[in-house]
Amino acid sequence: MVAVHDSDWDSAAGGEVADRYTVRSVARAMRLIELVASGPDQGLTLSELARGLGASKSTTLALARTLATAGMLRVRDTRPGPKYNLGTSLIRLGDMARNQLPIGEICRPVIAQLADLTKMTSRVAINDNGYPVFIERVDGPGTVRFYTPLGQREEPHASAAGKAILSTMPADQVRAICAENGLPARTPRTITDLEQLLDSLSTVRANGFAVDDEEDAEGVFCVGAAFFDHDGSCAGAVSVTGIKSDLPTWKIMELGRTVRRSADQVSEQIGGSRYSVWQARSGVLA
């Protein structure tokens, strides 16, 4: 990653910088927003933001004020000093981003049918560098509703969608992704050993779907399957979520095949190939 100074920006053709460059101040501003987003509901102080950024208070204050002026951050007057929360402009931008992301619109009829067929909550996630980011959801019937917020990264090693996405990647790439944040335990059943995770991904590849057996949340069971873009890369995953019960192996396999078929539908609608074709091209044995 290369930092770009103002002079580099000015000298770039047409006032633009090539993709291989990063504008440091913009990167820091984005990091600042991420820090606030992952922080407590009551907000973060300037000192906490500065520590998180690894920057001086003056630099952090300049960034925070700029973002607050644009509505990206909101300043709360508290004692002993102000705290920063996410701003309302992000709500508007989030709605716009969701509306401009056609994959959600394409997938909704598929996951609506899946929810009706399985009687479980169905979701679709896009692949964000190995992390599942859920962009659409259809709740299953009944009174049980799962708190499944859209638009945020989830742990790839602990979710069915995440493991389905990871299973399409080479081992060295999976290792690199897991090295970013480690393998934190979400529940006592979460896989926290990298070699065990890699072994489990072999099973996912063979079956064509992944299982989250109370690994992300106790009492909750998920099944997910990857779908593919026109270039053969994994574009995301479809998953279903329900209350954990003592499901026999045949029932899990049946549910997995159902989710697999829905993911194949998504692949075909976005110009990609079915899982069996991806298996053949990638050399993965069924």
C-alpha positions in Angstrom: 0.0 0.0 0.0 1.4 3.4 -1.0 0.5 6.7 0.5 -0.3 9.6 -1.8 0.7 13.1 -1.0 -1.1 16.2 -2.2 1.5 16.7 -4.9 1.0 13.2 -6.2 -2.7 13.9 -6.5 -2.3 17.2 -8.3 0.1 15.6 -10.8 -2.0 12.6 -11.6 -3.7 12.7 -15.0 -7.1 14.3 -14.8 -6.8 14.8 -11.1 -7.3 11.1 -10.5 -5.0 8.5 -8.8 -4.5 5.0 -10.0 -6.2 2.2 -8.1 -2.9 1.0 -6.6 -2.6 4.2 -4.7 -4.3 5.2 -1.4 -4.9 8.7 -0.2 -3.8 8.5 3.5 -6.2 11.1 4.8 -9.2 9.4 3.2 -8.1 6.0 4.4 -7.8 7.4 8.0 -11.3 9.0 7.7 -12.7 5.7 6.7 -10.9 4.0 9.5 -12.3 6.6 11.9 -15.9 5.8 10.8 -15.2 2.1 11.3 -13.9 2.7 14.8 -17.0 4.6 15.7 -19.2 2.0 14.1 -17.7 -0.8 16.1 -17.5 1.2 19.3 -20.1 1.4 22.2 -23.5 2.9 21.6 -22.6 5.9 23.8 -19.9 6.9 21.4 -16.1 7.3 21.6 -14.1 10.1 22.9 -11.4 12.0 20.9 -8.7 10.3 23.0 -10.1 6.8 22.2 -10.4 7.6 18.5 -6.8 8.9 18.4 -5.5 5.7 20.1 -7.5 3.6 17.7 -6.1 5.5 14.7 -2.6 5.7 16.0 -2.7 9.4 15.3 -2.3 12.6 17.2 -5.4 14.3 18.8 -5.0 17.3 16.5 -5.1 15.1 13.4 -8.0 13.0 14.7 -9.9 16.2 15.7 -9.5 17.6 12.2 -10.8 14.4 10.6 -13.7 14.1 13.1 -14.8 17.7 12.5 -14.7 17.2 8.8 -16.8 14.0 9.0 -19.2 15.7 11.4 -19.6 18.6 9.0 -20.5 16.2 6.2 -23.0 14.4 8.6 -20.9 11.2 8.7 -20.3 11.6 12.4 -22.4 13.1 15.2 -20.9 14.9 18.1 -22.6 14.4 21.5 -21.9 16.9 24.2 -21.1 14.9 27.3 -19.1 15.1 30.5 -16.1 15.3 30.7 -15.9 15.8 27.0 -17.7 15.2 23.7 -18.2 11.8 22.2 -18.6 10.7 18.6 -21.4 8.6 17.1 -22.3 7.7 13.5 -24.1 10.5 11.7 -27.4 10.4 10.0 -25.9 10.9 6.5 -24.8 7.3 6.7 -28.4 6.2 6.9 -29.2 7.9 3.6 -26.0 6.6 1.9 -26.8 3.1 3.2 -30.2 3.1 1.7 -28.8 4.4 -1.6 -26.1 1.8 -1.6 -28.6 -1.0 -1.0 -30.8 0.3 -3.8 -27.9 0.5 -6.2 -26.7 -3.0 -5.4 -28.7 -5.1 -8.0 -27.7 -8.4 -6.5 -30.1 -7.9 -3.6 -33.0 -7.3 -5.9 -32.0 -10.3 -8.0 -31.8 -12.6 -5.0 -34.9 -11.5 -3.1 -37.4 -13.7 -5.1 -35.0 -16.7 -4.6 -34.6 -16.3 -0.9 -38.3 -15.6 -0.5 -39.0 -18.9 -2.1 -36.4 -20.5 0.0 -37.9 -19.1 3.2 -41.3 -20.4 2.2 -39.9 -23.8 1.3 -37.8 -24.3 4.5 -39.9 -22.2 6.9 -36.6 -20.6 8.0 -35.2 -17.1 7.8 -33.3 -16.8 4.5 -30.5 -14.4 3.8 -28.1 -13.5 1.1 -24.5 -12.2 1.7 -22.0 -10.8 -0.7 -18.3 -11.8 -0.5 -16.3 -8.9 0.9 -12.7 -10.2 0.7 -13.7 -13.5 2.3 -16.1 -11.9 4.8 -19.9 -12.4 4.4 -21.8 -9.1 4.3 -25.6 -9.7 4.4 -27.6 -7.4 2.1 -31.0 -9.0 2.0 -33.2 -11.1 4.3 -36.6 -12.7 4.3 -38.0 -13.8 7.6 -39.5 -17.2 8.0 -43.0 -17.7 9.2 -43.9 -17.8 12.9 -43.3 -15.6 15.9 -39.5 -16.2 16.1 -37.4 -13.4 14.6 -33.6 -13.4 14.5 -31.6 -10.3 15.1 -29.7 -10.3 11.8 -28.7 -6.8 10.9 -27.8 -6.1 7.2 -24.7 -4.4 5.9 -22.1 -5.5 8.4 -19.3 -8.0 8.1 -19.7 -11.2 10.0 -17.1 -13.6 11.2 -16.3 -15.9 8.2 -15.2 -18.9 10.4 -18.3 -18.9 12.6 -21.1 -18.5 10.1 -22.5 -20.9 7.4 -22.3 -18.2 4.7 -18.8 -17.3 5.7 -17.6 -20.9 5.7 -19.3 -21.4 2.3 -17.4 -18.4 0.9 -14.1 -19.5 2.5 -14.5 -23.0 1.0 -14.1 -21.6 -2.5 -10.7 -20.1 -1.7 -7.2 -21.6 -1.6 -5.8 -22.5 1.8 -3.2 -19.8 1.8 -5.9 -17.2 1.2 -8.0 -18.6 4.0 -5.0 -18.4 6.3 -4.4 -14.8 5.4 -8.0 -13.8 6.0 -8.1 -15.6 9.4 -4.8 -14.0 10.4 -6.4 -10.6 10.2 -8.6 -11.0 13.3 -7.8 -14.5 14.4 -10.6 -17.0 15.1 -12.5 -15.6 18.0 -14.9 -17.9 19.8 -18.5 -16.8 19.4 -19.8 -19.8 21.4 -18.2 -22.9 22.9 -18.8 -24.7 19.6 -16.9 -22.1 17.4 -14.0 -23.5 15.5 -11.0 -21.6 16.8 -8.2 -23.8 15.4 -7.1 -23.0 11.9 -6.2 -26.5 10.8 -9.5 -27.8 12.1 -11.2 -25.0 10.1 -9.3 -26.0 6.9 -10.4 -29.6 7.4 -14.0 -28.6 7.8 -13.8 -26.5 4.6 -12.9 -29.7 2.8 -16.2 -31.2 3.9 -18.0 -28.0 2.8 -16.5 -28.3 -0.7 -17.5 -31.9 -1.0 -21.0 -31.3 0.2 -21.5 -28.0 -1.6 -22.9 -26.3 1.5 -21.7 -25.3 5.0 -23.2 -25.8 8.4 -23.1 -23.5 11.4 -24.2 -25.7 14.3 -24.5 -23.2 17.1 -21.1 -21.8 16.2 -22.1 -18.1 15.9 -25.0 -18.1 18.4 -26.1 -20.7 20.9 -29.4 -22.3 20.0 -29.2 -21.2 16.4 -28.5 -23.4 13.4 -27.6 -22.2 9.8 -26.9 -23.7 6.5 -25.2 -21.8 3.7 -24.1 -22.3 0.1 -21.9 -20.2 -2.2 -22.9 -18.6 -5.5 -20.6 -17.5 -8.3 -20.1 -14.6 -10.6 -19.6 -14.6 -14.4 -15.8 -14.9 -14.0 -16.1 -18.0 -11.8 -15.3 -16.2 -8.5 -17.4 -16.5 -5.4 -19.8 -13.6 -5.3 -21.5 -14.5 -2.0 -23.7 -17.0 -0.3 -27.3 -17.9 0.4 -28.1 -19.2 3.9 -31.1 -20.2 6.1 -31.3 -19.7 9.9 -33.5 -21.5 12.4 -33.7 -22.7 16.0 -31.4 -25.6 16.7 -33.0 -28.9 17.2 -31.7 -32.5 17.0 -31.7 -32.8 13.3 -30.8 -36.2 11.8 -28.0 -36.3 9.3 -30.3 -37.0 6.4 -32.4 -33.9 7.3 -29.3 -31.7 7.3 -28.2 -33.1 4.0 -31.7 -32.5 2.5 -31.7 -28.9 3.8 -28.2 -28.4 2.5 -29.2 -29.5 -1.0 -32.2 -27.2 -0.9 -30.0 -24.2 -0.1 -27.5 -25.4 -2.7 -30.2 -25.3 -5.4 -31.2 -21.8 -4.4 -27.5 -20.6 -4.5 -27.3 -22.2 -8.0 -30.3 -20.2 -9.1 -28.6 -17.0 -8.0 -25.4 -18.0 -9.8 -27.3 -18.4 -13.0 -29.2 -15.2 -12.7 -26.0 -13.1 -12.3 -24.3 -14.9 -15.1 -22.3 -17.4 -13.1 -22.1 -21.2 -13.1 -23.8 -23.8 -11.0 -21.7 -25.4 -8.2 -21.1 -28.6 -10.1 -19.6 -26.7 -12.9 -17.4 -24.7 -10.5 -16.3 -28.0 -8.9 -15.3 -29.4 -12.3 -13.4 -26.3 -13.3 -11.6 -25.9 -10.0 -10.7 -29.6 -9.7 -12.8 -30.1 -6.5 -14.2 -33.6 -6.2 -17.8 -34.0 -5.4 
